[in-house]
Amino acid sequence: MARFCRLLTAALLATIAGNALAQSDPDKWRWFEVEVLIFRHQANAGPAEEFDWQGPGQVTGTTRDLLTPYYAPDFLSFITATPPCEPDENDLLLQEDSLQWMCHRPEEVEPTQTLDWYKADRLLALLQRAPATVIDGAGGNIQTANRPFLMTAASHELATMRQQLIQRNVGQPLLHVTYRQPVFNRNRNYQFRLYGGRNYGHEFLPSGYEVPDPEDQQIIPANPLPELLKLTEAGELNFSVKPDATPTPPLLLSPRAPGEPFESVWELDGALHIYLVGNYLHIESQLELRDPQLVQFSTTSLAKQATHALVNKGPQRFLRRYKMNQLRRVISHETHYFDHPKLGVIVQIRRTDLSAKR
């Protein structure tokens, strides 16, 4: 019996080691093409569904990001490859007559300068929206690739469905992307970040509360009692020891300092994890839709209720999140639809020449 257990353990370890070796060797990878179309449902007149009042969350686990290099490509190498500008040239990088006149100024290539102004996250934070909804990648060759890559828009097989969503006023597309990736087992946690739509970072903090207004001085009077009595008489303050389902009031926040960078908070954000259990494909979604809502904050602390009434009168905007966490076993070359009252996700996983187990 002991000998049998040792042999069984050795066989299991050999299998695990073989799987680990196959997953670390690009020549053994099983490549699939994944197309994802994500849209938000248009508002309807049906009964409203109840959701938790939560602010934007964080994606758990490590994600691979194909979209940030596409949205904010690294153009520093392109700039440094151009010749220096002549002293008498004007400030335009691109002259009107020909591309051969492109040049760079010294401050544009000095590391001490460029490290500050070129950062992908910082460039994206300046945008009001993601630069694209339909992603037109550069494509690639899976026979020689050692990392996943974006496909061109010509590879989108769900383009007609996207157009129908718009024409029939059914949904608003937020992201349409196709990429090729190796697919491993679940423990490898090989998931991809997907995000797009509006960038709420100029209006809301990552916690969901509004960015403090520099002109809104949150000052509590030295003797707050008269003001509290006035608010109570006007019906704007009703102390309660029973909390509502809404979030607690924000802490007293300092306004943004001049020049302080924003942080991106995207309308759509999350991850998609496609993995194999044996030879069966699985799709696991961890996505969020963020939407501004008016909310009357709630707390059981009477002191916090009083403070909030003094500095913030009436309901305030809050960036609410709606989570879509779904898991499904799927078959390749079929169209799979993941539904949510606020969000719709359509996925196709297509086999390639390198999809078979090797």
C-alpha positions as a Python dict, from the first residue, in 0.01 Angstrom:
ca = {
    (1, 'M'): (0, 0, 0),
    (2, 'A'): (281, 238, 92),
    (3, 'R'): (458, 157, -238),
    (4, 'F'): (135, 227, -429),
    (5, 'C'): (95, 564, -255),
    (6, 'R'): (454, 657, -343),
    (7, 'L'): (399, 564, -707),
    (8, 'L'): (72, 759, -718),
    (9, 'T'): (237, 1065, -563),
    (10, 'A'): (526, 1042, -810),
    (11, 'A'): (283, 1019, -1102),
    (12, 'L'): (88, 1323, -981),
    (13, 'L'): (408, 1524, -934),
    (14, 'A'): (526, 1425, -1282),
    (15, 'T'): (193, 1538, -1429),
    (16, 'I'): (206, 1871, -1243),
    (17, 'A'): (567, 1924, -1347),
    (18, 'G'): (479, 1843, -1708),
    (19, 'N'): (191, 2091, -1706),
    (20, 'A'): (410, 2358, -1546),
    (21, 'L'): (681, 2297, -1807),
    (22, 'A'): (429, 2319, -2092),
    (23, 'Q'): (292, 2646, -1955),
    (24, 'S'): (639, 2802, -1925),
    (25, 'D'): (747, 2695, -2276),
    (26, 'P'): (595, 2909, -2556),
    (27, 'D'): (646, 2619, -2799),
    (28, 'K'): (389, 2420, -2598),
    (29, 'W'): (128, 2695, -2563),
    (30, 'R'): (-230, 2641, -2680),
    (31, 'W'): (-337, 2959, -2858),
    (32, 'F'): (-697, 3081, -2891),
    (33, 'E'): (-851, 3391, -3043),
    (34, 'V'): (-1084, 3577, -2807),
    (35, 'E'): (-1336, 3840, -2916),
    (36, 'V'): (-1516, 4045, -2651),
    (37, 'L'): (-1798, 4296, -2700),
    (38, 'I'): (-1909, 4477, -2383),
    (39, 'F'): (-2200, 4720, -2374),
    (40, 'R'): (-2420, 4892, -2119),
    (41, 'H'): (-2795, 4847, -2146),
    (42, 'Q'): (-2995, 5152, -2240),
    (43, 'A'): (-3221, 5280, -1963),
    (44, 'N'): (-3568, 5126, -1965),
    (45, 'A'): (-3893, 5208, -1793),
    (46, 'G'): (-3913, 4873, -1614),
    (47, 'P'): (-3897, 4829, -1236),
    (48, 'A'): (-3564, 4926, -1087),
    (49, 'E'): (-3353, 4647, -941),
    (50, 'E'): (-3190, 4692, -602),
    (51, 'F'): (-2810, 4697, -586),
    (52, 'D'): (-2562, 4759, -308),
    (53, 'W'): (-2430, 5112, -275),
    (54, 'Q'): (-2062, 5047, -336),
    (55, 'G'): (-1783, 5256, -477),
    (56, 'P'): (-1538, 5135, -743),
    (57, 'G'): (-1347, 4824, -642),
    (58, 'Q'): (-1012, 4676, -733),
    (59, 'V'): (-959, 4376, -960),
    (60, 'T'): (-814, 4090, -758),
    (61, 'G'): (-514, 3900, -888),
    (62, 'T'): (-256, 3989, -1151),
    (63, 'T'): (-391, 4105, -1486),
    (64, 'R'): (-224, 4148, -1822),
    (65, 'D'): (-297, 4478, -1990),
    (66, 'L'): (-311, 4493, -2370),
    (67, 'L'): (-517, 4812, -2383),
    (68, 'T'): (-294, 5068, -2206),
    (69, 'P'): (-8, 5035, -2462),
    (70, 'Y'): (-274, 5073, -2735),
    (71, 'Y'): (-445, 5374, -2575),
    (72, 'A'): (-118, 5547, -2477),
    (73, 'P'): (164, 5409, -2698),
    (74, 'D'): (526, 5473, -2604),
    (75, 'F'): (625, 5738, -2858),
    (76, 'L'): (949, 5844, -2685),
    (77, 'S'): (1159, 5614, -2903),
    (78, 'F'): (997, 5771, -3210),
    (79, 'I'): (1078, 6124, -3089),
    (80, 'T'): (1439, 6042, -2999),
    (81, 'A'): (1492, 5892, -3347),
    (82, 'T'): (1418, 6230, -3508),
    (83, 'P'): (1700, 6484, -3559),
    (84, 'P'): (1740, 6780, -3323),
    (85, 'C'): (1548, 7091, -3420),
    (86, 'E'): (1745, 7379, -3564),
    (87, 'P'): (1749, 7692, -3346),
    (88, 'D'): (1550, 7893, -3597),
    (89, 'E'): (1271, 7635, -3645),
    (90, 'N'): (931, 7702, -3500),
    (91, 'D'): (771, 7499, -3222),
    (92, 'L'): (580, 7262, -3448),
    (93, 'L'): (714, 6907, -3449),
    (94, 'L'): (550, 6842, -3786),
    (95, 'Q'): (615, 7092, -4062),
    (96, 'E'): (348, 7144, -4325),
    (97, 'D'): (546, 7040, -4632),
    (98, 'S'): (693, 6699, -4544),
    (99, 'L'): (740, 6442, -4269),
    (100, 'Q'): (1118, 6468, -4317),
    (101, 'W'): (1116, 6793, -4120),
    (102, 'M'): (1016, 6630, -3793),
    (103, 'C'): (1261, 6705, -3516),
    (104, 'H'): (1286, 6714, -3137),
    (105, 'R'): (1379, 6977, -2883),
    (106, 'P'): (1636, 6897, -2610),
    (107, 'E'): (1386, 6907, -2326),
    (108, 'E'): (1174, 6643, -2501),
    (109, 'V'): (1437, 6372, -2477),
    (110, 'E'): (1621, 6451, -2153),
    (111, 'P'): (1539, 6175, -1899),
    (112, 'T'): (1481, 6422, -1616),
    (113, 'Q'): (1211, 6590, -1824),
    (114, 'T'): (1049, 6301, -2010),
    (115, 'L'): (1004, 6078, -1705),
    (116, 'D'): (769, 6338, -1564),
    (117, 'W'): (552, 6408, -1866),
    (118, 'Y'): (542, 6066, -2029),
    (119, 'K'): (371, 5810, -1814),
    (120, 'A'): (93, 5601, -1965),
    (121, 'D'): (-126, 5625, -1655),
    (122, 'R'): (-77, 6000, -1637),
    (123, 'L'): (-159, 6050, -2005),
    (124, 'L'): (-473, 5837, -1976),
    (125, 'A'): (-584, 6025, -1664),
    (126, 'L'): (-604, 6346, -1870),
    (127, 'L'): (-862, 6195, -2106),
    (128, 'Q'): (-1237, 6237, -2069),
    (129, 'R'): (-1300, 5904, -2245),
    (130, 'A'): (-1100, 5604, -2356),
    (131, 'P'): (-938, 5687, -2692),
    (132, 'A'): (-1127, 5407, -2873),
    (133, 'T'): (-1424, 5176, -2834),
    (134, 'V'): (-1345, 4952, -3131),
    (135, 'I'): (-985, 4834, -3090),
    (136, 'D'): (-784, 4802, -3410),
    (137, 'G'): (-466, 4626, -3303),
    (138, 'A'): (-153, 4547, -3498),
    (139, 'G'): (-209, 4172, -3516),
    (140, 'G'): (73, 3919, -3500),
    (141, 'N'): (192, 3568, -3576),
    (142, 'I'): (116, 3299, -3318),
    (143, 'Q'): (385, 3076, -3474),
    (144, 'T'): (654, 3311, -3345),
    (145, 'A'): (474, 3505, -3066),
    (146, 'N'): (581, 3468, -2705),
    (147, 'R'): (312, 3696, -2560),
    (148, 'P'): (-57, 3775, -2631),
    (149, 'F'): (-139, 4046, -2883),
    (150, 'L'): (-429, 4255, -3014),
    (151, 'M'): (-588, 4166, -3347),
    (152, 'T'): (-698, 4412, -3614),
    (153, 'A'): (-1058, 4535, -3633),
    (154, 'A'): (-1097, 4329, -3953),
    (155, 'S'): (-1094, 4016, -3735),
    (156, 'H'): (-1408, 4126, -3543),
    (157, 'E'): (-1688, 3881, -3620),
    (158, 'L'): (-1931, 4060, -3387),
    (159, 'A'): (-1919, 4393, -3576),
    (160, 'T'): (-2271, 4346, -3718),
    (161, 'M'): (-2403, 4269, -3369),
    (162, 'R'): (-2238, 4585, -3235),
    (163, 'Q'): (-2401, 4794, -3507),
    (164, 'Q'): (-2742, 4639, -3435),
    (165, 'L'): (-2709, 4727, -3066),
    (166, 'I'): (-2665, 5090, -3165),
    (167, 'Q'): (-2928, 5102, -3441),
    (168, 'R'): (-3197, 4937, -3228),
    (169, 'N'): (-3106, 5151, -2926),
    (170, 'V'): (-3055, 4834, -2719),
    (171, 'G'): (-2711, 4905, -2580),
    (172, 'Q'): (-2419, 5144, -2582),
    (173, 'P'): (-2091, 4967, -2675),
    (174, 'L'): (-1810, 5035, -2431),
    (175, 'L'): (-1540, 4806, -2568),
    (176, 'H'): (-1497, 4577, -2869),
    (177, 'V'): (-1166, 4395, -2881),
    (178, 'T'): (-1016, 4078, -3027),
    (179, 'Y'): (-689, 3933, -2905),
    (180, 'R'): (-492, 3609, -2926),
    (181, 'Q'): (-370, 3452, -2608),
    (182, 'P'): (-232, 3126, -2478),
    (183, 'V'): (-480, 2950, -2249),
    (184, 'F'): (-359, 2767, -1937),
    (185, 'N'): (-515, 2606, -1632),
    (186, 'R'): (-697, 2810, -1369),
    (187, 'N'): (-408, 2822, -1122),
    (188, 'R'): (-196, 3015, -1371),
    (189, 'N'): (-439, 3307, -1323),
    (190, 'Y'): (-373, 3434, -1676),
    (191, 'Q'): (-639, 3705, -1691),
    (192, 'F'): (-668, 4025, -1893),
    (193, 'R'): (-775, 4370, -1787),
    (194, 'L'): (-1057, 4525, -1991),
    (195, 'Y'): (-1159, 4888, -1946),
    (196, 'G'): (-1308, 5177, -2138),
    (197, 'G'): (-1592, 5427, -2166),
    (198, 'R'): (-1590, 5753, -1975),
    (199, 'N'): (-1309, 5849, -1742),
    (200, 'Y'): (-1472, 5972, -1421),
    (201, 'G'): (-1138, 6053, -1256),
    (202, 'H'): (-1189, 6428, -1309),
    (203, 'E'): (-1512, 6415, -1107),
    (204, 'F'): (-1475, 6127, -862),
    (205, 'L'): (-1210, 5974, -642),
    (206, 'P'): (-1134, 5600, -666),
    (207, 'S'): (-1340, 5558, -347),
    (208, 'G'): (-1653, 5680, -531),
    (209, 'Y'): (-1682, 6016, -353),
    (210, 'E'): (-1670, 6342, -549),
    (211, 'V'): (-1340, 6523, -597),
    (212, 'P'): (-1349, 6812, -345),
    (213, 'D'): (-1430, 7149, -496),
    (214, 'P'): (-1141, 7395, -432),
    (215, 'E'): (-1396, 7675, -385),
    (216, 'D'): (-1605, 7476, -138),
    (217, 'Q'): (-1445, 7554, 193),
    (218, 'Q'): (-1551, 7280, 435),
    (219, 'I'): (-1529, 7488, 747),
    (220, 'I'): (-1723, 7401, 1060),
    (221, 'P'): (-1831, 7710, 1263),
    (222, 'A'): (-1674, 7756, 1605),
    (223, 'N'): (-2026, 7749, 1753),
    (224, 'P'): (-2219, 7509, 1528),
    (225, 'L'): (-2535, 7489, 1743),
    (226, 'P'): (-2727, 7782, 1583),
    (227, 'E'): (-2658, 7645, 1234),
    (228, 'L'): (-2767, 7294, 1338),
    (229, 'L'): (-3091, 7431, 1483),
    (230, 'K'): (-3155, 7621, 1162),
    (231, 'L'): (-3099, 7306, 951),
    (232, 'T'): (-3326, 7104, 1179),
    (233, 'E'): (-3606, 7360, 1158),
    (234, 'A'): (-3574, 7363, 779),
    (235, 'G'): (-3608, 6983, 771),
    (236, 'E'): (-3257, 6940, 629),
    (237, 'L'): (-3125, 6752, 932),
    (238, 'N'): (-3306, 6463, 1098),
    (239, 'F'): (-3088, 6269, 1336),
    (240, 'S'): (-3130, 5893, 1310),
    (241, 'V'): (-2966, 5595, 1480),
    (242, 'K'): (-3078, 5356, 1205),
    (243, 'P'): (-2847, 5357, 903),
    (244, 'D'): (-2978, 5338, 549),
    (245, 'A'): (-2820, 5117, 286),
    (246, 'T'): (-2631, 5415, 142),
    (247, 'P'): (-2259, 5479, 204),
    (248, 'T'): (-2132, 5674, 501),
    (249, 'P'): (-2044, 6041, 445),
    (250, 'P'): (-1695, 6109, 310),
    (251, 'L'): (-1424, 6232, 541),
    (252, 'L'): (-1342, 6601, 532),
    (253, 'L'): (-1120, 6603, 224),
    (254, 'S'): (-869, 6866, 122),
    (255, 'P'): (-908, 7014, -227),
    (256, 'R'): (-663, 6899, -493),
    (257, 'A'): (-336, 7087, -494),
    (258, 'P'): (-261, 7281, -816),
    (259, 'G'): (-97, 7045, -1064),
    (260, 'E'): (-186, 6732, -868),
    (261, 'P'): (-250, 6455, -1123),
    (262, 'F'): (-589, 6292, -1155),
    (263, 'E'): (-633, 5919, -1121),
    (264, 'S'): (-830, 5736, -1390),
    (265, 'V'): (-1164, 5590, -1280),
    (266, 'W'): (-1319, 5419, -1582),
    (267, 'E'): (-1685, 5365, -1659),
    (268, 'L'): (-1602, 5001, -1739),
    (269, 'D'): (-1319, 4823, -1563),
    (270, 'G'): (-1235, 4468, -1468),
    (271, 'A'): (-1084, 4145, -1592),
    (272, 'L'): (-1167, 3841, -1800),
    (273, 'H'): (-1012, 3504, -1716),
    (274, 'I'): (-1024, 3226, -1974),
    (275, 'Y'): (-874, 2896, -1867),
    (276, 'L'): (-883, 2521, -1922),
    (277, 'V'): (-998, 2246, -1688),
    (278, 'G'): (-884, 1937, -1872),
    (279, 'N'): (-990, 2017, -2228),
    (280, 'Y'): (-1291, 2230, -2125),
    (281, 'L'): (-1276, 2606, -2168),
    (282, 'H'): (-1409, 2831, -1891),
    (283, 'I'): (-1482, 3204, -1888),
    (284, 'E'): (-1475, 3393, -1559),
    (285, 'S'): (-1572, 3760, -1560),
    (286, 'Q'): (-1487, 4014, -1292),
    (287, 'L'): (-1623, 4336, -1438),
    (288, 'E'): (-1768, 4659, -1304),
    (289, 'L'): (-1985, 4930, -1453),
    (290, 'R'): (-1956, 5265, -1273),
    (291, 'D'): (-2240, 5517, -1284),
    (292, 'P'): (-2290, 5850, -1100),
    (293, 'Q'): (-2592, 5855, -868),
    (294, 'L'): (-2743, 6100, -623),
    (295, 'V'): (-2723, 5968, -269),
    (296, 'Q'): (-2815, 6084, 79),
    (297, 'F'): (-2528, 5956, 290),
    (298, 'S'): (-2610, 5767, 608),
    (299, 'T'): (-2435, 5698, 938),
    (300, 'T'): (-2536, 5599, 1292),
    (301, 'S'): (-2289, 5846, 1443),
    (302, 'L'): (-2480, 6158, 1548),
    (303, 'A'): (-2157, 6361, 1543),
    (304, 'K'): (-2087, 6259, 1183),
    (305, 'Q'): (-2446, 6337, 1086),
    (306, 'A'): (-2407, 6685, 1232),
    (307, 'T'): (-2068, 6742, 1065),
    (308, 'H'): (-2199, 6624, 730),
    (309, 'A'): (-2502, 6852, 756),
    (310, 'L'): (-2281, 7152, 828),
    (311, 'V'): (-2042, 7105, 535),
    (312, 'N'): (-2262, 6929, 278),
    (313, 'K'): (-2628, 7015, 247),
    (314, 'G'): (-2861, 6774, 71),
    (315, 'P'): (-2788, 6470, -148),
    (316, 'Q'): (-2454, 6443, -325),
    (317, 'R'): (-2323, 6254, -624),
    (318, 'F'): (-2154, 5921, -570),
    (319, 'L'): (-1989, 5693, -829),
    (320, 'R'): (-2175, 5370, -781),
    (321, 'R'): (-2050, 5034, -907),
    (322, 'Y'): (-2242, 4740, -1047),
    (323, 'K'): (-2049, 4414, -1038),
    (324, 'M'): (-2067, 4129, -1286),
    (325, 'N'): (-1895, 3819, -1151),
    (326, 'Q'): (-1993, 3515, -1355),
    (327, 'L'): (-1834, 3181, -1436),
    (328, 'R'): (-1932, 2949, -1720),
    (329, 'R'): (-1794, 2643, -1898),
    (330, 'V'): (-1809, 2708, -2272),
    (331, 'I'): (-1742, 2555, -2612),
    (332, 'S'): (-1517, 2720, -2866),
    (333, 'H'): (-1661, 2875, -3184),
    (334, 'E'): (-1993, 2948, -3012),
    (335, 'T'): (-2123, 3290, -2912),
    (336, 'H'): (-2165, 3325, -2536),
    (337, 'Y'): (-2371, 3600, -2374),
    (338, 'F'): (-2330, 3710, -2013),
    (339, 'D'): (-2623, 3921, -1895),
    (340, 'H'): (-2663, 4172, -1612),
    (341, 'P'): (-2934, 4436, -1556),
    (342, 'K'): (-2679, 4707, -1636),
    (343, 'L'): (-2424, 4532, -1851),
    (344, 'G'): (-2399, 4284, -2137),
    (345, 'V'): (-2091, 4086, -2241),
    (346, 'I'): (-2063, 3882, -2563),
    (347, 'V'): (-1765, 3649, -2602),
    (348, 'Q'): (-1640, 3420, -2875),
    (349, 'I'): (-1340, 3191, -2828),
    (350, 'R'): (-1209, 3063, -3159),
    (351, 'R'): (-956, 2789, -3214),
    (352, 'T'): (-635, 2858, -3403),
    (353, 'D'): (-380, 2631, -3569),
    (354, 'L'): (-209, 2602, -3231),
    (355, 'S'): (-514, 2534, -3012),
    (356, 'A'): (-471, 2156, -2991),
    (357, 'K'): (-293, 2007, -2691),
    (358, 'R'): (76, 1969, -2769),
}
